[in-house]
Amino acid sequence: MKYLCLIYDDEKNWVNLPQAEMDKVFAEHEAFSQGIRATGQYVAGEALHPSTTATTVRVRNGKTTTTDGPFAETKEQLGGFYIIEAPDLNDALQIAARLPEARTGSIEVRPVMDFSQP
């Protein structure tokens, strides 16, 4: 089954993070990605630009409106994601716990619906 791992962290922490620490986190992500690729659990993953680059779209009564920024103000912002293969939620949670942001932010794990199955 596929699971989406949404990575949330406080973007403000990245602004003042020394380059050596940032490099360490990126290296952890690279090691994580290589590890789940080697086991066949990797499906996709990407980092996102800061939430200040987001645009929220709403359609109400046939009228489209856009708002700069994310949908809601939060302490943690969506910074990236992985889609992984795991036999069950417990295994997916164990994989997500290995992400570096699990120590400083949070990882939301959700099953992906498979509409190709009857």
Secondary structure by P-SEA (a helix, b strand, c coil): cbbbbbbbccccccccccaaaaaaaaaaaaaaaaaaaaaccccccccccccccbbbbbbcccbbbbbccccccccccccbbbbbbbccaaaaaaaaaaccccccbbbbbbbbbbcccc
